[in-house]
Amino acid sequence: MAEGVYRGPLEQVNECCWRIPQGYKPGMRVDGLIFASEKMIEEIKADQAPEQVANVAFLPGIQHASLAMPDIHWGYGFPIGGVCATDPAEGGVISPGGVGYDINCGVRLMRTDLFYQDVKPHLQQLMDLLFSQIPAGTGRGGKYRYSPKELRKLMTDGVGYLRDRDLATEGDVEHTEAGGCLRDAEPQYVSPRALERGADQCGTLGSGNHFVEVQVVEAIFDDRAAHVMGLEKDMLCVMIHSGSRGLGYQVCDDSLKKLRGVPEKYGIHLPDRQLACAPLDSREGQQYLGAMCAAANFAWCNRQLLMWQARESLAAVFGRSWQQLRMNLVYDVAHNIAKFERHTIGGRDRQVWVHRKGATRAFPADHPETPSAYKQIGQPVIIPGDMGRASWVLVGQAGSMEQTFGTCCHGAGRRMSRTAAIQHAQGRRIDQELAAQGVIARARSWRGLAEEQPAAYKDVNLVVDVVHRANLASKVARLRPIGVVKG
């Protein structure tokens, strides 16, 4: 976390929203808006993340406001939980800091026809198999290997590439945000080093906050929406959280080096060099956009292959095919991405680039990009919590389109840095503490569990309450963890 308490202005707009006025800093083009409860706002002010919200407001072409979700915390350039839309017709820019190093880090949820009573006697065996079969840990490769030529094709076609190779179904494609493919991908802008790092990492979990989690539906809050998604109380689900691995990190790192000095070239003055950016219609902007979209497509394929391996593991443990177990994808959402979307701004229909950095798309019912299966209820919104508490399924609401460019929170949000979490865990066995709570944890290292201990995160229930009350997304189901695989 960044040191220092935020001491700038924060004006309460309503019970769920706080304003940093445009006049706070000369050069801000719009207000900053932070969605949070009164209880949460004091903790949010404990680091400099609100200052980053104000800094994002300097970006050329920014529309409406610099936004932050209730899981906000300090990040690179943008805060985690930061959202902004830029209009290329008004000199709008694209910024790698508004996407993040782990391009298209995201989460997907798979339901099954298994229930807790079916799984409980086999849970230890299931977690051991998932841990042995799913590659996890820093730099670890897996069984799927791709040549540079194959990777470029994969990054162009996204999950459709795997569907054509019988590693994804049409239903998997339909239930993935954007169909698992951004059409602006230009793999020629992805460096040889990035291709080298990604060669054997598609279908691997990685480390940090990434996980494969076995969960049980603990409570239903919207019977109709849960029925449409195929969710029932006590049903077993599998949630997967990962991103673009070393390939995406390298794309971001390469892009930031290329963008040094670019803002000055175009007369852009910024308060933080980590907000390095380029006009969307510039050569530099188009190159980053093409590489970012290619890495995003890689990430969707990564989560698809992780799900495929999870399907194989559950099928092996329960002696039935994954199709017989009805292990169907509910939905997959991106957390770190920039997308060209149509929004109504100031009463006018506009095409803007929406940066979501640690934030989830939350489109409502009847939105053109909401999958046909969910047209009547809204797009599923998948919100992971921490290993010891809960995760949530919501659906997007009309209020998100009016207030946040169709966006809500993406998780619980960190309240401790990784360094602080490790210090907090000294002399403790996090795996044993989780076991006492009924959660079987498998990890490659003590450090991996220490960094991600429940105490390191805000209470996801409080975060979800804010987006629910703000009408950004509404509660459908709460899921409790019973087993987790970490890097």
C-alpha positions, 0 to 999 in steps of 0.5 A: 500500500502507498504510504500516507493518508489522503488529506484532500477533499471528499464530499459526500454525494449520497450514502454510497458515493463521495466526490473529489471536486474538480477544483482540488487540483489545477488540471483536473478535467472532471470530478473524482467519484468514489463509491463506498459506505461511510464505514469504508471511506475512512479505511479508503483514506488510509492510503493515497488511492483517492489521490490517484483518482484525482490524478486520473482526472487529468487524462485528455478526453476523460468523460463524466468523472474519474471513478473508483469502486468500493474495493479501491486501493493503491495501484500503478498509476490508476488505483485498483478499482479505478474506472475511466472512459475517454472519447477519441473524438475529444483527443481521448487517450489510452493508458496502460496504467488503466488496464494494469500489468496482468492484462485481462486478469479476470474470473469465471464461475462454473456450476455443477449438478453436484451438491455438498453432501455428494462432494464432502466425502471426496473433497480431500481427494478432489483438492489433491487432484486439482492441486496436482493437475493444475499448474500453479506457482510463479513462472510454472508452465503447463501441458499446453505449449504453443509456438509463436505462430500458434500463439499469434493465432490464439491471440487473434481468435481468442477462445474461438481458437480453442473451440476449433480444437475441441478445448471449448464449447460454443456455450463456453464462448457465448458465456465469456465476456465479449465472446472471449475475443477482442477484435482489435488484437494485433499480435504483431505488436507483441514482442518475442520475449512476451511470446517466449514467456507465454509459450507454455503458460496458457492453462496455468494459474500463476501466483499472487491472488490467483486461485481455483476455488471449490465453493458451495452456494450458501444462500440465494437472494434472487430466485429468478436470476439464480434459476436462469444461471442454474444455481441452487442452494448447496450446489457445488461450483468452481471459481477460477481467477487468473489472467495473462500470466508472463505474456501479459506482464511483458506486454505491459512492461514493453508498452510502458517503456515505449510510452516514455516521453510520449505524453510530452510529445503530444503536449499532455501534462500529467501529475504522475509519470505512471499515467503514461498514455497516448492518444488513441488515434496515434501510432503509439496508442494503436500499438498498445491497443493491439498488443493489449487486446492480444494479451486479453485474448490470451487470458481468456484462453488461459482461463478456458484451459484452466476450466477444462483441466478442472472439468477433467479432474472432477470427472475423474473423481466422480466417475462421470464425464463433465457433460454428465455432471453438467459442469457448465460455465455460468460466466467469465468477466474481465477485471483489467481491460480497456474496451470500446463501448457505446454509452450515453453521456450528457444526453448524447450517444458516444463511443468511448474507451472504458478503462477498467482496472480492478473493476467488473463490467455490469451490463443490465438486462436487454443490453446488446452485449448481454448474452442471450441467455441472460437478456431478461436478468442482466449480465452475471457479475462474479465477485470473488472474496477471500479464502475464508469468507465468501464470493458473490454472484450478482447481475448488472443493473441499469444504475451502472449505465447511468453512473459508472459506464456499466461497471461495479467492483471486482473483489474484496480489495486489499487492506494489507500490502503483501509485505504487511500480510507476511509480517502478520502471518509470522509464526502462524499456519494459515492452512491450518486456520483455514482447515478449522473453518472448513476450507482445504487449502493447497498452495506451493508455498507458505508465503502464497497463503500468507500473502492471501490470508483473509485478514489481508482483504476487506470484507467482501460482504461490505463491498457488495452491499455498496454496489447493491445499494447503489444499483450498480449490480444486485445480489443473486447468490453468496458462495462459501469456499470449501477448497482452494488451490493457490500458487 
